[in-house]
Amino acid sequence: MTTTQPGIRHHRSEGPIDGKLLRTVCGLFVTGVTVITSGTGEQASGTTVNSFTSVSLDPSLVLFCLHKDSRMRQVVEETGAYAVNFLTGRQEQVAWAFAGRHTATLASVDHHLSATGVPVLSRAMAYLSCRLVNAFAGGDHTIFVGEVVELGVPCPDQDPLIFFRGSMGSLEEEQRGTHPIFDG
């Protein structure tokens, strides 16, 4: 049986699945919202992503994905390190500031340097500082795998910022309209 949006029940296709349909279905999976920071000096920057996951505890590996045309892809590759900053429910403005091609500068948010030399958002709920282990092509994205070399939980009593059905909000907040996250 094939149906179309918004009442998607089942969809079978002889060819590739439509990207918009896939985004709609994947939007039903609740994720956290992170800002990936990387680079040093004037090259230091950040971008908002929700494509983050842990991979392995031994060794401690995590991954995230960036669009192949992302302005941050080259920064992460050249720096060889990145930080994953888990945002609190009160940091939606920070998430929007780092979303898209033209984003906020790190000078506009409190930050400090991690063990890998990349910036960490000082008011994030938690962070992981990672050494880049590998990067893989994954369709129209690059998959970055990093080994965690430092971590911290500066704001442990905060609720996370979440992404669900195309919008961001805190766990206790009712989700608002749809605003896609752009991965820089």
C-alpha positions as CSV (number, residue, x, y, z in Angstrom):
1,M,0.0,0.0,0.0
2,T,1.3,3.4,-0.8
3,T,0.1,6.6,0.8
4,T,1.3,10.2,0.7
5,Q,1.9,12.8,3.4
6,P,0.5,13.7,5.9
7,G,-1.2,10.4,6.7
8,I,1.8,8.1,5.9
9,R,0.9,4.6,6.8
10,H,3.1,2.5,4.4
11,H,5.2,3.4,1.4
12,R,6.9,1.0,-0.9
13,S,8.8,2.1,-3.9
14,E,10.5,0.4,-6.8
15,G,13.1,3.2,-6.9
16,P,14.7,5.4,-4.3
17,I,12.7,6.7,-1.4
18,D,11.7,10.4,-1.7
19,G,14.0,12.5,0.5
20,K,11.2,14.7,1.8
21,L,9.2,11.6,2.8
22,L,12.3,10.1,4.6
23,R,12.8,13.4,6.5
24,T,9.2,13.4,7.6
25,V,9.4,9.8,8.9
26,C,12.8,10.4,10.6
27,G,11.4,13.5,12.2
28,L,9.3,11.2,14.4
29,F,12.5,10.0,16.1
30,V,13.3,12.4,19.0
31,T,16.9,13.5,19.1
32,G,19.0,15.9,21.2
33,V,20.4,19.0,19.8
34,T,24.1,19.7,19.7
35,V,26.5,22.3,18.5
36,I,29.7,20.8,17.0
37,T,32.7,23.1,17.5
38,S,36.1,22.8,15.8
39,G,39.0,24.8,14.5
40,T,41.5,27.1,16.2
41,G,42.0,30.9,16.2
42,E,40.0,32.7,13.5
43,Q,39.1,29.4,11.9
44,A,37.2,28.2,15.0
45,S,33.5,27.8,14.4
46,G,30.4,25.8,15.3
47,T,27.3,24.3,13.6
48,T,24.1,22.9,15.0
49,V,23.5,19.2,14.4
50,N,21.2,16.5,15.7
51,S,22.9,13.6,13.8
52,F,25.0,12.5,16.8
53,T,25.3,9.1,18.4
54,S,27.6,7.1,20.6
55,V,29.4,4.2,18.8
56,S,31.6,2.3,21.2
57,L,32.5,2.4,24.9
58,D,35.8,0.7,24.4
59,P,37.4,2.5,22.8
60,S,35.1,5.5,23.5
61,L,33.9,6.5,20.0
62,V,31.1,8.9,18.9
63,L,30.0,10.1,15.5
64,F,28.1,12.9,13.9
65,C,27.3,13.8,10.3
66,L,27.6,16.9,8.2
67,H,26.4,17.6,4.7
68,K,29.2,17.2,2.2
69,D,29.0,20.9,1.3
70,S,29.0,22.1,4.9
71,R,31.3,24.9,5.8
72,M,32.4,22.9,8.9
73,R,33.5,19.8,7.0
74,Q,36.9,21.2,6.0
75,V,37.4,22.8,9.5
76,V,36.9,19.4,11.3
77,E,39.1,17.6,8.8
78,E,42.0,20.1,9.0
79,T,41.8,20.5,12.8
80,G,41.6,16.8,13.4
81,A,39.4,17.4,16.5
82,Y,36.0,18.5,17.4
83,A,33.7,19.0,20.5
84,V,30.1,17.9,20.8
85,N,28.2,20.4,22.9
86,F,24.8,19.0,24.3
87,L,22.5,22.0,24.5
88,T,20.0,22.7,27.4
89,G,16.4,23.4,26.8
90,R,17.1,27.0,27.5
91,Q,19.6,27.2,24.6
92,E,17.3,27.2,21.6
93,Q,18.6,30.6,20.6
94,V,22.2,29.2,20.6
95,A,21.1,26.4,18.4
96,W,19.5,28.8,15.9
97,A,22.5,31.1,16.0
98,F,24.8,28.2,14.8
99,A,22.3,26.8,12.3
100,G,22.7,27.6,8.6
101,R,25.5,28.8,6.4
102,H,26.0,32.2,8.1
103,T,26.1,31.6,11.8
104,A,27.1,33.2,15.1
105,T,30.7,33.5,15.9
106,L,32.2,31.8,18.9
107,A,33.0,35.3,20.3
108,S,29.2,35.7,20.8
109,V,29.0,32.8,23.3
110,D,30.9,31.9,26.4
111,H,33.4,29.2,25.6
112,H,36.8,27.7,26.6
113,L,39.3,25.5,25.0
114,S,39.2,21.7,25.4
115,A,42.1,19.3,25.8
116,T,42.2,19.0,22.0
117,G,42.4,22.8,21.6
118,V,38.9,23.2,20.1
119,P,36.3,25.5,21.6
120,V,33.7,24.1,24.1
121,L,30.5,26.0,24.9
122,S,30.8,26.8,28.6
123,R,27.1,26.8,29.3
124,A,26.3,23.6,27.4
125,M,24.6,20.8,29.5
126,A,27.6,18.5,28.7
127,Y,30.4,18.2,26.2
128,L,32.7,15.6,24.6
129,S,36.0,16.7,23.2
130,C,37.1,14.3,20.5
131,R,40.1,13.5,18.4
132,L,39.1,12.7,14.8
133,V,39.6,9.0,14.1
134,N,38.0,8.7,10.6
135,A,35.7,10.3,8.1
136,F,33.5,8.3,5.7
137,A,31.4,9.3,2.7
138,G,27.8,8.6,3.4
139,G,25.7,9.6,0.5
140,D,25.3,13.4,0.6
141,H,26.9,13.6,4.0
142,T,30.3,12.9,5.7
143,I,30.3,10.7,8.8
144,F,32.9,11.8,11.3
145,V,34.0,9.3,14.0
146,G,36.0,10.6,16.9
147,E,37.6,9.2,20.1
148,V,36.5,11.0,23.2
149,V,39.5,12.3,25.1
150,E,37.8,14.7,27.5
151,L,34.2,15.2,28.7
152,G,32.4,17.4,31.1
153,V,28.9,18.1,32.5
154,P,28.9,21.8,33.4
155,C,25.1,22.1,33.8
156,P,23.9,18.7,35.0
157,D,20.5,19.8,36.4
158,Q,19.2,21.2,33.1
159,D,16.7,19.5,30.7
160,P,18.0,18.9,27.2
161,L,17.0,20.7,24.0
162,I,15.3,18.2,21.8
163,F,14.3,18.0,18.1
164,F,11.0,16.4,17.1
165,R,8.8,16.7,14.0
166,G,10.9,19.5,12.6
167,S,11.0,21.7,15.7
168,M,13.1,22.3,18.7
169,G,12.1,22.7,22.4
170,S,12.7,21.5,25.9
171,L,11.2,18.3,27.3
172,E,8.7,20.3,29.3
173,E,7.8,22.6,26.5
174,E,5.1,21.9,23.9
175,Q,6.7,21.6,20.5
176,R,6.1,24.6,18.2
177,G,6.0,25.0,14.5
178,T,8.4,23.4,12.1
179,H,11.9,24.8,11.8
180,P,14.5,22.5,10.1
181,I,18.0,22.2,11.5
182,F,20.6,22.9,8.9
183,D,23.9,21.2,9.5
184,G,26.1,24.1,8.4
